[in-house]
Amino acid sequence: MENSIYVGLSRQSALRRELALVANNIANINTTSFKRELGIYSTAPTNIAKSGKLDFVIDHGSSVSFEPGSIKNTGNDFDIAINGPGFITIDDGDGIKYSRNGSLSLSADNQLITRNGDGVVDDGGAPIVIPMDGRKLQIGVDGTISLDNEIIAKIKIVEFESQHLLQKRGDSKFITTEEPKDPINSSVLQGKLETSNVTAVKELVRMVDLQRSYESVTKFLDREADRQKTLIQRLARLNSNA
């Protein structure tokens, strides 16, 4: 296989993966606190295409955009949104994870949990149990939970120096090797949720551009295949006439 086809296939593979990321972003446009993903690529310049330069594409994976989504009112006392770069600390039974999805509720035994059933932990790392005895639930800007002004617990809100080290683990959960720090730039908003940071129009425009690029690369590969086929046929005729 000639280098030009290797180069074209590298581009085609990168475009296919980028299309998958865009499709996943669009599919999660209504998912609370979802963060859009972007592909990370670099190129190695070549000059093998007769019609101009074509670069070999190197796929380095994907990155998460932590640009905040919009804040919407829900009126639900158990819903919280994080204003700022902070994360809610949770325990999903497989260790500590971090999330910005503040759609919370109580389990059958009154433990504070996420929509996926993961336990929300307090500032000491313990589960939070809220006795529902008719008193008014209040969640302060620092995550302090009160019932009629009686402090019950404090949700552990954390921030990270290097958000790019956070890795997605599904269901709006993240892990990282970095130690969390105190949430000096974050506050908790009760009765609100953060929406996805995906913009439908932008993602659809990206998808159209990617599809056009993919079609262009496919045509290039088809032309290269035809060119090689023609060369082989010419060589065969030369050998038969020799």
Contacts in CASP RR format, 6 or more apart in sequence:
PFRMAT RR
TARGET T0000
AUTHOR 0000-0000-0000
METHOD contacts of the structure
MODEL  1
MENSIYVGLSRQSALRRELALVANNIANINTTSFKRELGIYSTAPTNIAK
SGKLDFVIDHGSSVSFEPGSIKNTGNDFDIAINGPGFITIDDGDGIKYSR
NGSLSLSADNQLITRNGDGVVDDGGAPIVIPMDGRKLQIGVDGTISLDNE
IIAKIKIVEFESQHLLQKRGDSKFITTEEPKDPINSSVLQGKLETSNVTA
VKELVRMVDLQRSYESVTKFLDREADRQKTLIQRLARLNSNA
2 224 0 8 1.000
2 228 0 8 1.000
3 46 0 8 1.000
3 48 0 8 1.000
4 48 0 8 1.000
4 49 0 8 1.000
4 54 0 8 1.000
4 224 0 8 1.000
5 221 0 8 1.000
5 224 0 8 1.000
5 225 0 8 1.000
6 56 0 8 1.000
7 46 0 8 1.000
7 48 0 8 1.000
7 49 0 8 1.000
7 54 0 8 1.000
7 55 0 8 1.000
7 56 0 8 1.000
7 57 0 8 1.000
8 54 0 8 1.000
8 217 0 8 1.000
8 220 0 8 1.000
8 221 0 8 1.000
9 221 0 8 1.000
10 56 0 8 1.000
10 57 0 8 1.000
10 58 0 8 1.000
11 54 0 8 1.000
11 55 0 8 1.000
11 56 0 8 1.000
11 57 0 8 1.000
11 213 0 8 1.000
11 217 0 8 1.000
12 214 0 8 1.000
12 217 0 8 1.000
12 218 0 8 1.000
12 221 0 8 1.000
13 57 0 8 1.000
13 59 0 8 1.000
14 41 0 8 1.000
14 57 0 8 1.000
14 59 0 8 1.000
15 210 0 8 1.000
15 213 0 8 1.000
15 214 0 8 1.000
15 217 0 8 1.000
16 214 0 8 1.000
17 39 0 8 1.000
17 59 0 8 1.000
17 61 0 8 1.000
18 39 0 8 1.000
18 210 0 8 1.000
19 207 0 8 1.000
19 210 0 8 1.000
19 211 0 8 1.000
19 214 0 8 1.000
21 37 0 8 1.000
21 38 0 8 1.000
21 39 0 8 1.000
21 62 0 8 1.000
22 203 0 8 1.000
22 206 0 8 1.000
22 207 0 8 1.000
22 210 0 8 1.000
23 207 0 8 1.000
24 37 0 8 1.000
25 36 0 8 1.000
25 37 0 8 1.000
25 198 0 8 1.000
25 203 0 8 1.000
26 198 0 8 1.000
26 200 0 8 1.000
26 203 0 8 1.000
26 204 0 8 1.000
26 207 0 8 1.000
28 34 0 8 1.000
28 196 0 8 1.000
28 198 0 8 1.000
29 196 0 8 1.000
29 198 0 8 1.000
29 200 0 8 1.000
29 203 0 8 1.000
30 196 0 8 1.000
31 172 0 8 1.000
31 196 0 8 1.000
32 101 0 8 1.000
32 102 0 8 1.000
32 103 0 8 1.000
32 115 0 8 1.000
32 172 0 8 1.000
32 193 0 8 1.000
32 194 0 8 1.000
32 195 0 8 1.000
32 196 0 8 1.000
33 69 0 8 1.000
33 99 0 8 1.000
33 100 0 8 1.000
33 101 0 8 1.000
33 102 0 8 1.000
33 172 0 8 1.000
33 193 0 8 1.000
33 194 0 8 1.000
33 195 0 8 1.000
33 196 0 8 1.000
34 172 0 8 1.000
34 196 0 8 1.000
34 197 0 8 1.000
34 198 0 8 1.000
35 64 0 8 1.000
35 65 0 8 1.000
35 66 0 8 1.000
35 67 0 8 1.000
35 100 0 8 1.000
35 168 0 8 1.000
35 172 0 8 1.000
35 196 0 8 1.000
35 197 0 8 1.000
36 64 0 8 1.000
36 65 0 8 1.000
36 196 0 8 1.000
36 197 0 8 1.000
36 198 0 8 1.000
36 203 0 8 1.000
37 62 0 8 1.000
37 63 0 8 1.000
37 64 0 8 1.000
37 65 0 8 1.000
37 168 0 8 1.000
38 62 0 8 1.000
38 63 0 8 1.000
38 64 0 8 1.000
38 65 0 8 1.000
39 59 0 8 1.000
39 60 0 8 1.000
39 61 0 8 1.000
39 62 0 8 1.000
39 63 0 8 1.000
40 59 0 8 1.000
40 60 0 8 1.000
40 61 0 8 1.000
40 62 0 8 1.000
40 63 0 8 1.000
41 57 0 8 1.000
41 58 0 8 1.000
41 59 0 8 1.000
41 60 0 8 1.000
42 57 0 8 1.000
42 58 0 8 1.000
42 60 0 8 1.000
43 55 0 8 1.000
43 56 0 8 1.000
43 57 0 8 1.000
43 58 0 8 1.000
44 55 0 8 1.000
44 56 0 8 1.000
44 58 0 8 1.000
45 53 0 8 1.000
45 55 0 8 1.000
45 56 0 8 1.000
46 53 0 8 1.000
46 54 0 8 1.000
46 55 0 8 1.000
46 56 0 8 1.000
47 53 0 8 1.000
48 54 0 8 1.000
49 220 0 8 1.000
54 220 0 8 1.000
63 164 0 8 1.000
64 164 0 8 1.000
64 166 0 8 1.000
64 168 0 8 1.000
65 197 0 8 1.000
66 85 0 8 1.000
66 163 0 8 1.000
66 166 0 8 1.000
67 197 0 8 1.000
68 84 0 8 1.000
68 194 0 8 1.000
68 197 0 8 1.000
69 194 0 8 1.000
69 195 0 8 1.000
69 196 0 8 1.000
69 197 0 8 1.000
70 194 0 8 1.000
70 195 0 8 1.000
71 81 0 8 1.000
71 83 0 8 1.000
71 189 0 8 1.000
71 192 0 8 1.000
71 193 0 8 1.000
71 194 0 8 1.000
71 195 0 8 1.000
72 192 0 8 1.000
72 193 0 8 1.000
72 194 0 8 1.000
72 195 0 8 1.000
73 191 0 8 1.000
73 192 0 8 1.000
74 191 0 8 1.000
74 192 0 8 1.000
74 193 0 8 1.000
75 191 0 8 1.000
75 192 0 8 1.000
76 191 0 8 1.000
77 136 0 8 1.000
77 137 0 8 1.000
77 138 0 8 1.000
77 139 0 8 1.000
77 190 0 8 1.000
77 191 0 8 1.000
78 103 0 8 1.000
78 104 0 8 1.000
78 105 0 8 1.000
78 106 0 8 1.000
78 137 0 8 1.000
78 191 0 8 1.000
79 102 0 8 1.000
79 103 0 8 1.000
79 104 0 8 1.000
79 190 0 8 1.000
79 191 0 8 1.000
79 192 0 8 1.000
79 193 0 8 1.000
80 88 0 8 1.000
80 102 0 8 1.000
80 104 0 8 1.000
80 139 0 8 1.000
80 143 0 8 1.000
80 155 0 8 1.000
80 188 0 8 1.000
80 189 0 8 1.000
80 190 0 8 1.000
80 191 0 8 1.000
80 192 0 8 1.000
80 193 0 8 1.000
81 102 0 8 1.000
81 188 0 8 1.000
81 189 0 8 1.000
81 191 0 8 1.000
81 192 0 8 1.000
81 193 0 8 1.000
81 194 0 8 1.000
82 88 0 8 1.000
82 100 0 8 1.000
82 102 0 8 1.000
82 157 0 8 1.000
82 186 0 8 1.000
82 187 0 8 1.000
82 188 0 8 1.000
82 189 0 8 1.000
82 194 0 8 1.000
83 186 0 8 1.000
83 187 0 8 1.000
83 188 0 8 1.000
83 189 0 8 1.000
84 185 0 8 1.000
84 186 0 8 1.000
84 187 0 8 1.000
85 159 0 8 1.000
85 160 0 8 1.000
85 163 0 8 1.000
85 185 0 8 1.000
85 186 0 8 1.000
86 100 0 8 1.000
86 157 0 8 1.000
86 158 0 8 1.000
86 159 0 8 1.000
86 160 0 8 1.000
86 183 0 8 1.000
86 185 0 8 1.000
86 186 0 8 1.000
87 98 0 8 1.000
87 99 0 8 1.000
87 100 0 8 1.000
87 157 0 8 1.000
87 158 0 8 1.000
87 159 0 8 1.000
87 160 0 8 1.000
87 174 0 8 1.000
87 180 0 8 1.000
88 98 0 8 1.000
88 99 0 8 1.000
88 100 0 8 1.000
88 101 0 8 1.000
88 102 0 8 1.000
88 114 0 8 1.000
88 120 0 8 1.000
88 155 0 8 1.000
88 156 0 8 1.000
88 157 0 8 1.000
89 96 0 8 1.000
89 97 0 8 1.000
89 98 0 8 1.000
89 120 0 8 1.000
89 121 0 8 1.000
89 125 0 8 1.000
89 155 0 8 1.000
89 156 0 8 1.000
89 157 0 8 1.000
89 158 0 8 1.000
89 180 0 8 1.000
90 96 0 8 1.000
90 97 0 8 1.000
90 98 0 8 1.000
90 99 0 8 1.000
90 114 0 8 1.000
90 118 0 8 1.000
90 119 0 8 1.000
90 120 0 8 1.000
90 121 0 8 1.000
90 173 0 8 1.000
91 97 0 8 1.000
91 118 0 8 1.000
91 119 0 8 1.000
91 121 0 8 1.000
91 125 0 8 1.000
91 127 0 8 1.000
92 116 0 8 1.000
92 117 0 8 1.000
92 118 0 8 1.000
92 119 0 8 1.000
92 173 0 8 1.000
93 118 0 8 1.000
96 121 0 8 1.000
96 175 0 8 1.000
97 118 0 8 1.000
97 169 0 8 1.000
97 173 0 8 1.000
97 174 0 8 1.000
97 175 0 8 1.000
98 158 0 8 1.000
98 166 0 8 1.000
98 173 0 8 1.000
98 174 0 8 1.000
98 175 0 8 1.000
98 176 0 8 1.000
98 180 0 8 1.000
99 114 0 8 1.000
99 118 0 8 1.000
99 171 0 8 1.000
99 172 0 8 1.000
99 173 0 8 1.000
99 174 0 8 1.000
100 172 0 8 1.000
100 194 0 8 1.000
101 114 0 8 1.000
101 115 0 8 1.000
101 171 0 8 1.000
101 172 0 8 1.000
101 193 0 8 1.000
101 194 0 8 1.000
102 114 0 8 1.000
102 193 0 8 1.000
102 194 0 8 1.000
103 114 0 8 1.000
103 115 0 8 1.000
103 193 0 8 1.000
104 112 0 8 1.000
104 113 0 8 1.000
104 114 0 8 1.000
104 115 0 8 1.000
104 120 0 8 1.000
105 112 0 8 1.000
105 113 0 8 1.000
105 115 0 8 1.000
106 112 0 8 1.000
106 113 0 8 1.000
106 130 0 8 1.000
106 132 0 8 1.000
107 113 0 8 1.000
107 117 0 8 1.000
109 129 0 8 1.000
110 129 0 8 1.000
110 130 0 8 1.000
110 131 0 8 1.000
110 132 0 8 1.000
111 119 0 8 1.000
111 127 0 8 1.000
111 128 0 8 1.000
111 129 0 8 1.000
112 119 0 8 1.000
112 120 0 8 1.000
112 127 0 8 1.000
112 128 0 8 1.000
112 129 0 8 1.000
112 130 0 8 1.000
112 145 0 8 1.000
112 153 0 8 1.000
112 155 0 8 1.000
113 119 0 8 1.000
113 120 0 8 1.000
114 120 0 8 1.000
116 171 0 8 1.000
118 171 0 8 1.000
118 173 0 8 1.000
119 127 0 8 1.000
119 128 0 8 1.000
120 127 0 8 1.000
120 128 0 8 1.000
120 155 0 8 1.000
121 127 0 8 1.000
121 128 0 8 1.000
121 155 0 8 1.000
121 156 0 8 1.000
122 128 0 8 1.000
122 153 0 8 1.000
122 154 0 8 1.000
122 155 0 8 1.000
122 156 0 8 1.000
123 154 0 8 1.000
123 155 0 8 1.000
123 156 0 8 1.000
124 156 0 8 1.000
125 156 0 8 1.000
128 145 0 8 1.000
128 152 0 8 1.000
128 153 0 8 1.000
128 155 0 8 1.000
129 153 0 8 1.000
130 137 0 8 1.000
130 145 0 8 1.000
130 147 0 8 1.000
130 152 0 8 1.000
130 153 0 8 1.000
131 147 0 8 1.000
131 152 0 8 1.000
133 147 0 8 1.000
135 147 0 8 1.000
135 148 0 8 1.000
135 150 0 8 1.000
136 147 0 8 1.000
136 148 0 8 1.000
137 145 0 8 1.000
137 146 0 8 1.000
137 147 0 8 1.000
138 145 0 8 1.000
138 146 0 8 1.000
138 147 0 8 1.000
138 149 0 8 1.000
138 190 0 8 1.000
139 145 0 8 1.000
139 146 0 8 1.000
139 155 0 8 1.000
139 188 0 8 1.000
139 190 0 8 1.000
140 146 0 8 1.000
140 188 0 8 1.000
140 190 0 8 1.000
141 187 0 8 1.000
141 188 0 8 1.000
141 189 0 8 1.000
142 154 0 8 1.000
142 157 0 8 1.000
142 183 0 8 1.000
142 187 0 8 1.000
142 188 0 8 1.000
143 154 0 8 1.000
143 155 0 8 1.000
143 157 0 8 1.000
143 188 0 8 1.000
144 151 0 8 1.000
144 153 0 8 1.000
144 154 0 8 1.000
144 155 0 8 1.000
145 151 0 8 1.000
145 152 0 8 1.000
145 153 0 8 1.000
145 154 0 8 1.000
145 155 0 8 1.000
146 152 0 8 1.000
155 188 0 8 1.000
157 183 0 8 1.000
157 186 0 8 1.000
157 188 0 8 1.000
158 180 0 8 1.000
158 181 0 8 1.000
158 182 0 8 1.000
158 183 0 8 1.000
159 180 0 8 1.000
159 181 0 8 1.000
159 182 0 8 1.000
159 183 0 8 1.000
159 184 0 8 1.000
159 185 0 8 1.000
159 186 0 8 1.000
160 166 0 8 1.000
160 176 0 8 1.000
160 178 0 8 1.000
160 180 0 8 1.000
160 181 0 8 1.000
161 178 0 8 1.000
161 181 0 8 1.000
162 178 0 8 1.000
165 176 0 8 1.000
165 177 0 8 1.000
165 178 0 8 1.000
166 174 0 8 1.000
166 175 0 8 1.000
166 176 0 8 1.000
167 174 0 8 1.000
167 175 0 8 1.000
167 176 0 8 1.000
168 174 0 8 1.000
169 175 0 8 1.000
END
